[in-house]
Amino acid sequence: MEQTVRNKILPLKDIARRVEAGKTKGKKVVQCHGVFDIVHLGHIRHFNMAKKDADILVVTLTADKHVKRGPGRPFFKEKLRAETVASLGVVDYVGIVDSPTATDAIRILKPNFYAKGVEYKQKEKDVTGKIFEEEDAVKSVGGRIIFTDDITFSSSQIINNFLDVFPHRTAHYLKAISKRYSIEHIMESLEALKKLKVLVIGDTIVDEYHYCVAMGKSSKEHLVANRYTSAEMFAGGVLATANNVASLCGQVDLVTVLGRQDTKEEFIRKHLVKNVRPKFFYRLDTNTIIKRRYVSEGTTRKLFEICYIKDQDIPRQVESNIARHLQKVIANYDLVVVSDFGHGLLTKRLIDMICAKAKYLAVNAQTNSANIGFNLVTKYPKADCVCIDELELRFAAHDKFSDPRHLAKKVYEQIGCKQIIATRGAAGSLSYCQKDGFHETPAFSYRVVDAIGAGDAFFAFIAPCFAGGMSQDLVSFIGNAAGSLAVQIVCNREPVAAVDLMKFIVRLLKY
C-alpha cells in the first residue's frame, strides 16, 4: 500500500482530531458511510457530490463482523475495502467503524454534513430504519443530513449478476422470485405480521457449549484427551423458537415447563427478547433440561454430548395446570406454534386440546437422540402447517428410500394439514399443498458455522408467514433466507433479526 493511501486510513479518534483542527480553520467536513463492498461509479459520484460544498471528506466503513447481508458478505474484508476507498483522490480519511450503524462514528467525528444517496430520501423505505437514528445523531452534533442525487448502482446487484456467487440453479431461482415479487411487496408482507398474536408452546432446553482444545491421544485409553478452555450457555429449544417468532410478530406468549430442582429461570428470563411473555410451569421431579456439548474450539465441531433430562411425560398435575391455562387463553391467538422436542411436555391430552382449539396451528416435531422413532409429527391431526426435516419426514412415512415428494404428499394427506414443508440441508427445502402442488427452494448458504438452531429459526419464520396468508413459494423463499442466516450463528447465541433478514432478502433479489 502506498504511503499516501496508508496515511488516510486511521482510527476514528485520530480522524476526529484532524477534522476538528480543520474545522477551527473554517473548513467544512462531510461524512459518508457504508459497507462499500465493491466500489463502483455510483459510489464515486456520491463521494464527489458529497464533497461539493465541503473541504474534507471522511468515509467510514462498517467492520466485517457487523455486516449483516447474509452468507458470503462482505465479499471483501474490511482492510481491502478501506484500501480501495482510500485510493480515491476525493477521499481524505477512511475509518473502520466497530458498530452496526454509523451513529457512534457521527458523534465522534461531528461532521458538518452527513451524506446519503438519493434512495434514502424517502426515509420510510429504508428497511433497516437506521436513517432516522443517523439523522438524529447528525443533528445532535450540530450538523445536517444531505442527499446526493446522481446515478445509482448496487454492489449486491453487481455481485449477483457478474461474480457467480450462487450456482446457476440458485441464481435462476432468485431471478424468477424477483420477477414474481417486488422487494416492497415482501417487506410490506413481513411488516403486516406484527399484528399477529402468537402463542408458542414447547420444551425448554438450555444448550451449553464447553469449548476444548485437543491435546493428543491418551496413553492408557483409546481416546483423545482435550483441554477445557471456556463455556457458553444458550436459550434453546422452544426459547429459541419464541425469540425468532418475536422478530416478526408483535405479541408472543410462551408456555413451557421448567424443572424445579435447577430451574435456570433467571438465565432464561434474561435471554428472552422483550416482546416474549413467558408462562412457566414447574415439574418438581427434575431439573430444567440441559444439553451439554463438548465442542472443538474454533470449529464448532461437536465431540461429545451429555443430556441432563428426565425423558418422561410431565406429571399429571402439571399437565392439568397447563390444560386449564390453555383452555382459558388459546382462543385469543391468531397462531399457535408448537415446538415439540419429544421431552415430555406435549402429552396426548395437551396435543388433542391444542389441535381442537387453535385457530391456526403450526407444528414442528423433532427427532433427536432421546426420541428417535417415537416423536412423529403424525400425532398432530389437522395441524394447519407442518414443518419437519427430511429424516423426520421419512420417519413419519415409515419410508427410508422413496422420493421426498411422494413422502411429503403421503404425510400431508395422513395429517390433513394445509401446508407441509421439509428442510433438506444443502438441498434447500421442499413444500407441498394441494392448491399449489410442490415447490422446491434451493439453499442460499454455502458456508455453515453451526447447524444447531437453524431448523428452529426456519420454522419460526415460516409459521407466521403461512398464518399471515403468504403464498407457498414466497414463504419457502423467506424460510430458506432465515435458515441461511441462522447457520451463520453459533447455536442460539442470538435470534435471526427481522432487519437482517430484510437486508439479506434485498441482497438476494438484486438482479
C-alpha positions in Angstrom: 0.0 0.0 0.0 1.4 3.4 -0.9 2.3 5.7 2.0 -0.3 8.3 1.0 -3.1 5.7 1.0 -2.0 4.2 4.3 -1.9 7.7 5.9 -5.6 8.1 5.1 -6.7 5.0 7.0 -6.8 5.9 10.7 -8.7 5.1 13.9 -11.8 7.3 14.3 -10.4 9.2 17.2 -7.3 10.2 15.2 -9.5 11.3 12.3 -11.7 13.3 14.7 -8.6 15.3 15.9 -7.6 16.1 12.4 -11.0 17.2 11.2 -11.5 19.3 14.4 -8.2 21.0 13.5 -9.6 21.6 10.1 -12.9 23.0 11.4 -11.1 25.5 13.6 -9.6 26.9 10.3 -13.1 27.2 8.8 -13.1 24.0 6.8 -16.3 22.1 6.3 -16.4 18.3 6.9 -18.7 15.8 5.2 -19.0 12.1 6.2 -20.2 9.2 4.0 -20.8 5.8 5.5 -21.5 2.3 4.1 -20.1 -1.2 3.5 -18.6 -0.3 0.1 -18.1 -4.0 -0.7 -17.5 -3.3 -4.3 -16.7 0.4 -5.1 -18.4 1.4 -8.3 -19.2 4.6 -10.3 -22.3 5.2 -8.1 -20.0 5.5 -5.1 -17.5 7.7 -6.8 -20.2 10.1 -7.9 -21.7 10.0 -4.4 -18.4 11.0 -2.9 -17.7 13.8 -5.4 -21.2 15.3 -4.9 -20.9 14.9 -1.1 -17.7 16.9 -1.1 -19.0 19.6 -3.4 -19.8 22.0 -0.6 -17.2 20.7 1.9 -13.4 20.7 2.2 -12.8 17.4 4.0 -14.4 14.1 3.1 -14.4 11.3 5.7 -15.6 7.8 4.6 -16.5 5.4 7.3 -16.9 1.6 6.7 -18.8 -1.0 8.7 -16.5 -3.5 10.1 -16.8 -7.1 8.8 -18.4 -8.5 11.9 -21.3 -6.0 11.8 -22.1 -6.5 8.1 -25.4 -8.4 8.1 -26.2 -9.0 4.5 -26.1 -12.8 4.7 -23.6 -15.5 3.9 -20.6 -14.5 1.9 -20.8 -10.9 2.7 -18.9 -8.7 2.8 -17.3 -10.0 -0.4 -14.1 -8.2 0.5 -12.7 -7.9 4.0 -12.6 -4.5 5.8 -8.9 -3.8 5.2 -9.2 -4.3 1.5 -12.4 -2.2 1.4 -10.7 0.6 3.3 -7.7 0.5 1.0 -9.9 0.7 -2.1 -11.8 3.7 -0.8 -8.6 5.4 0.4 -7.2 5.0 -3.1 -9.7 7.6 -4.4 -8.3 11.1 -4.6 -11.6 12.7 -3.5 -11.4 10.9 -0.1 -9.3 12.5 2.7 -9.7 10.0 5.5 -11.1 6.5 5.9 -12.2 4.9 9.2 -13.5 1.4 10.1 -16.5 1.5 12.4 -16.8 -1.2 15.0 -20.5 -0.8 15.3 -23.6 -2.0 13.2 -24.5 1.7 12.5 -22.9 5.0 11.7 -24.3 6.8 14.8 -21.3 6.3 17.1 -18.9 7.4 14.3 -21.1 10.5 13.7 -20.9 11.5 17.3 -17.1 11.1 17.4 -16.4 12.9 14.1 -19.0 15.6 14.4 -19.3 16.3 10.7 -21.0 19.5 9.3 -22.8 17.2 6.8 -23.7 13.6 6.7 -24.3 12.5 3.1 -26.6 9.7 2.0 -27.7 8.6 -1.5 -30.9 9.7 -3.1 -32.5 6.3 -2.4 -32.6 7.2 1.3 -34.5 10.5 0.8 -37.8 8.6 1.3 -36.7 7.6 4.8 -39.7 5.3 5.5 -38.4 3.0 2.7 -35.2 2.2 4.5 -35.7 -1.4 5.5 -33.3 -1.0 8.5 -34.9 2.2 9.9 -31.4 3.4 10.8 -31.6 6.5 8.7 -33.7 8.1 11.4 -31.1 7.3 14.1 -28.3 8.7 11.8 -30.2 11.9 11.2 -30.8 12.3 15.0 -27.1 11.7 15.6 -26.1 14.4 13.0 -28.4 16.9 14.5 -27.1 16.2 18.0 -23.6 17.4 16.9 -24.8 20.4 15.1 -24.7 19.0 11.5 -27.3 18.2 9.0 -28.1 15.3 6.6 -27.8 15.8 2.9 -28.8 13.6 -0.1 -26.7 13.3 -3.2 -28.7 12.8 -6.4 -26.9 11.0 -9.3 -26.7 7.7 -11.0 -27.1 4.8 -8.6 -25.8 1.2 -8.7 -26.0 -1.7 -6.3 -23.0 -3.7 -5.1 -25.3 -6.6 -4.4 -26.7 -6.4 -8.0 -23.1 -6.3 -9.4 -22.1 -9.3 -7.2 -25.2 -11.3 -8.1 -25.0 -10.7 -11.8 -21.3 -10.8 -12.5 -19.4 -12.7 -9.8 -21.1 -16.1 -9.8 -21.8 -16.1 -6.1 -24.6 -18.7 -6.4 -24.8 -21.9 -8.5 -26.7 -21.5 -11.8 -29.8 -23.2 -10.4 -29.9 -20.9 -7.4 -29.3 -17.8 -9.4 -32.1 -18.8 -11.9 -34.5 -19.4 -8.9 -33.7 -16.0 -7.4 -34.2 -14.2 -10.7 -37.6 -15.9 -11.0 -38.6 -14.9 -7.5 -37.5 -11.3 -8.0 -39.8 -11.1 -11.1 -42.8 -12.6 -9.2 -42.5 -10.4 -6.0 -41.1 -6.9 -5.6 -38.9 -6.1 -2.6 -41.6 -3.6 -1.5 -44.3 -6.4 -1.5 -42.1 -8.7 0.6 -41.3 -6.0 3.1 -44.9 -5.0 3.4 -46.0 -8.6 3.9 -43.4 -9.2 6.6 -44.4 -5.9 8.3 -48.0 -7.0 8.4 -47.1 -10.0 10.6 -46.5 -7.7 13.5 -50.3 -7.6 14.2 -50.4 -11.4 14.8 -51.0 -12.6 18.3 -48.9 -15.7 18.8 -48.8 -18.5 21.4 -45.6 -20.6 21.4 -45.7 -24.0 23.2 -42.8 -26.4 23.7 -39.9 -27.9 25.6 -37.4 -25.6 27.2 -33.7 -26.6 26.6 -30.7 -24.8 27.8 -27.8 -25.6 25.5 -24.3 -25.5 26.8 -21.1 -25.4 24.7 -17.9 -26.4 26.6 -15.1 -25.5 24.3 -12.0 -27.7 24.2 -8.6 -28.0 22.5 -7.3 -31.4 21.7 -4.1 -32.3 23.5 -3.5 -35.8 21.9 -4.3 -39.5 22.4 -4.4 -40.8 25.9 -1.5 -43.2 26.7 -3.8 -45.6 28.6 -7.1 -45.3 26.7 -8.3 -45.2 23.1 -9.5 -41.7 23.3 -8.3 -38.1 22.6 -7.7 -36.0 25.6 -9.0 -32.4 25.5 -8.1 -29.3 27.5 -11.1 -27.3 28.6 -11.0 -23.6 27.7 -14.4 -21.9 28.2 -18.1 -22.4 28.3 -21.2 -20.7 26.9 -24.9 -21.1 27.6 -27.8 -20.6 25.1 -31.5 -20.3 25.3 -32.5 -23.2 23.1 -35.5 -25.4 22.4 -38.8 -23.5 22.4 -37.0 -20.5 23.8 -35.1 -20.1 20.5 -38.4 -20.6 18.6 -40.1 -17.9 20.6 -37.2 -15.4 20.2 -37.2 -15.9 16.5 -41.0 -15.6 16.1 -40.8 -12.4 18.1 -38.6 -10.9 15.4 -41.6 -10.9 13.1 -44.6 -10.7 15.4 -45.5 -8.0 18.0 -47.0 -10.1 20.8 -45.6 -13.5 21.5 -46.7 -15.5 24.6 -44.8 -18.6 25.7 -46.0 -21.7 27.6 -43.3 -24.1 28.7 -42.1 -26.3 31.6 -39.0 -25.8 33.8 -37.6 -28.2 36.3 -37.9 -27.0 39.9 -34.6 -28.6 41.1 -32.5 -26.4 38.9 -34.8 -24.0 37.0 -32.3 -21.8 35.2 -35.1 -19.3 35.3 -33.0 -16.2 35.9 -30.9 -17.1 32.8 -33.9 -17.9 30.7 -35.8 -14.7 31.5 -32.6 -12.7 30.8 -32.3 -14.3 27.3 -35.9 -14.0 26.2 -36.4 -10.9 23.9 -38.6 -8.1 25.2 -41.8 -9.0 23.4 -41.9 -12.6 24.6 -44.1 -13.0 27.7 -43.4 -16.4 29.4 -45.8 -18.5 31.4 -43.7 -21.1 33.3 -45.0 -24.3 34.8 -42.8 -26.4 37.0 -42.2 -30.1 37.5 -40.8 -31.0 40.9 -39.2 -34.3 39.9 -36.3 -33.0 37.8 -34.2 -30.1 36.6 -34.7 -27.9 33.5 -33.3 -29.8 30.5 -29.7 -29.1 29.8 -27.9 -30.4 26.7 -24.2 -30.0 27.2 -22.0 -30.4 24.1 -18.2 -30.5 24.2 -17.0 -28.5 21.2 -13.7 -28.2 19.4 -12.7 -24.6 19.9 -12.6 -22.6 16.7 -14.5 -25.1 14.5 -17.8 -25.7 16.4 -17.3 -29.4 15.7 -19.1 -31.4 18.4 -17.1 -34.0 20.2 -19.5 -35.4 22.8 -22.9 -34.6 24.3 -24.4 -35.2 27.8 -28.1 -34.6 28.4 -29.5 -33.7 31.8 -33.0 -34.8 31.2 -35.9 -36.8 32.7 -37.3 -38.0 29.4 -40.8 -38.9 30.6 -44.2 -37.2 30.3 -44.8 -34.4 32.7 -46.7 -35.3 35.9 -50.5 -35.4 35.8 -50.9 -32.3 38.0 -48.6 -30.2 35.8 -50.5 -31.4 32.7 -53.8 -30.4 34.3 -52.5 -26.9 35.2 -51.3 -26.4 31.6 -54.6 -27.7 30.2 -56.6 -25.3 32.4 -54.4 -22.4 31.3 -54.7 -23.3 27.6 -58.5 -23.7 27.9 -58.7 -20.1 29.0 -56.4 -18.4 26.6 -55.8 -20.4 23.4 -58.8 -18.9 21.5 -57.2 -15.4 21.9 -54.3 -16.2 19.5 -54.2 -15.9 15.7 -51.4 -18.5 15.6 -50.3 -21.3 17.9 -46.7 -22.5 17.3 -45.7 -25.9 18.8 -42.0 -26.9 19.1 -42.2 -30.5 20.2 -38.8 -31.9 21.1 -40.3 -35.1 22.5 -39.2 -34.5 26.0 -42.5 -34.9 27.9 -44.3 -31.6 27.8 -46.6 -32.3 24.8 -48.8 -35.2 26.1 -51.6 -36.7 24.2 -54.2 -34.8 26.2 -52.5 -31.5 25.6 -52.0 -32.3 21.9 -55.7 -33.2 21.4 -56.7 -29.9 23.1 -54.3 -27.8 21.1 -55.4 -29.4 17.8 -59.1 -28.9 18.7 -58.8 -25.3 20.0 -56.1 -23.5 18.0 -57.3 -21.1 15.2 -54.2 -21.8 13.2 -51.7 -24.5 14.3 -48.1 -24.8 13.1 -46.1 -27.8 14.3 -42.5 -28.9 14.4 -42.0 -32.3 15.9 -38.3 -33.0 16.1 -36.3 -36.2 16.0 -33.3 -36.3 18.3 -31.1 -38.8 20.2 -33.6 -39.1 23.0 -36.8 -39.8 21.0 -35.7 -41.2 17.6 -38.6 -43.1 16.0 -41.1 -42.1 18.7 -41.7 -38.4 18.2 -43.6 -38.3 14.9 -45.5 -35.3 13.6 -48.4 -37.6 12.7 -49.6 -37.4 16.3 -50.9 -33.9 15.4 -54.2 -34.4 13.5 -55.4 -31.4 11.5 -52.3 -29.3 12.1 -52.5 -26.4 9.6 -48.8 -26.1 8.9 -46.3 -28.9 9.4 -42.5 -28.2 9.3 -40.0 -31.1 9.6 -36.7 -32.1 8.2 -36.3 -34.9 5.6 -35.3 -37.5 8.1 -38.4 -36.7 10.2 -40.5 -36.9 7.1 -39.1 -40.4 6.3 -39.8 -41.5 9.9 -43.4 -40.2 9.7 -43.9 -42.0 6.4 -42.0 -45.2 7.5 -40.1 -45.0 4.3 -36.3 -44.8 4.0 -35.7 -44.5 0.3 -38.7 -43.1 -1.7 -38.7 -39.7 -3.3 -39.3 -36.9 -0.7 -42.2 -35.5 -2.9 -44.1 -38.8 -2.6 -43.5 -38.8 1.2 -44.5 -35.2 1.7 -47.8 -35.8 -0.1 -48.4 -39.0 1.9 -47.8 -37.3 5.3 -49.8 -34.3 4.2 -52.8 -36.4 3.4 -52.4 -38.5 6.6 -52.4 -35.4 8.8 -54.9 -33.4 6.8 -52.8 -30.3 7.0 -52.9 -27.2 4.8 -49.2 -26.9 4.1 -46.2 -29.2 4.7 -42.6 -28.1 4.3 -39.5 -30.2 4.8 -36.0 -28.8 5.2 -33.2 -30.8 3.4 -29.9 -29.2 4.4 -27.8 -28.3 1.5 -30.6 -29.3 -0.9 -32.8 -26.5 0.4 -36.5 -27.2 1.2 -39.5 -28.9 -0.3 -43.1 -27.7 0.3 -46.4 -29.1 -0.7 -50.1 -28.1 -0.6 -53.0 -29.3 -2.6 -53.7 -25.9 -4.2 -50.1 -25.1 -5.5 -48.5 -28.6 -5.6 -44.8 -28.9 -4.9 -42.3 -26.1 -4.6 -38.5 -26.6 -4.2 -36.3 -23.8 -2.9 -32.5 -24.0 -3.0 -30.3 -23.2 -0.1 -28.7 -19.8 -0.1 -25.8 -20.5 2.2 -22.6 -22.3 1.1 -20.8 -21.9 4.5 -22.1 -23.3 7.7 -20.8 -22.0 11.0 -23.2 -24.1 13.2 -26.4 -26.0 12.1 -27.8 -26.2 15.6 -30.8 -23.9 15.9 -31.2 -23.4 12.1 -34.2 -25.6 11.8 -35.9 -23.8 14.7 -35.3 -20.4 13.0 -36.6 -21.7 9.7 -39.8 -23.0 11.4 -40.2 -19.8 13.5 -40.2 -17.7 10.3 -42.4 -19.8 8.0 -45.1 -20.4 10.6 -46.2 -16.7 10.9 -45.8 -16.3 7.1 -48.2 -19.1 6.3 -50.6 -18.0 9.0 -50.5 -14.5 7.5 -51.7 -15.8 4.2 -48.5 -15.6 2.1 -48.1 -17.8 -0.9 -46.3 -21.1 -0.7 -43.3 -20.1 -2.9 -42.8 -16.8 -1.0 -42.9 -18.5 2.4 -40.4 -21.1 1.3 -38.1 -18.4 0.0 -38.3 -16.4 3.3 -37.8 -19.6 5.3 -34.6 -20.5 3.4 -33.3 -17.0 3.8 -33.9 -17.1 7.5 -32.3 -20.6 7.7 -29.2 -19.3 5.7 -28.7 -16.6 8.3 -29.2 -19.0 11.2 -26.4 -21.3 10.1 -24.0 -18.3 10.5 -24.9 -18.0 14.2 -23.3 -20.3 16.8 -26.1 -22.4 18.3 -28.8 -20.0 19.6 -26.4 -17.2 20.6 -28.9 -14.7 19.1 -32.2 -14.9 17.1 -32.3 -14.1 13.4 -33.2 -10.4 13.4 -36.0 -9.3 11.1 -34.0 -6.4 9.9 -31.1 -8.6 9.0 -33.5 -10.9 7.1 -34.9 -8.0 5.2 -31.4 -6.8 4.2 -30.5 -10.3 3.1 -33.6 -10.6 1.0 -32.8 -7.2 -0.6 -29.3 -8.5 -1.4 -30.7 -11.9 -2.8 -33.2 -10.2 -5.1 -30.9 -7.5 -6.6 -30.9 -8.6 -10.3 
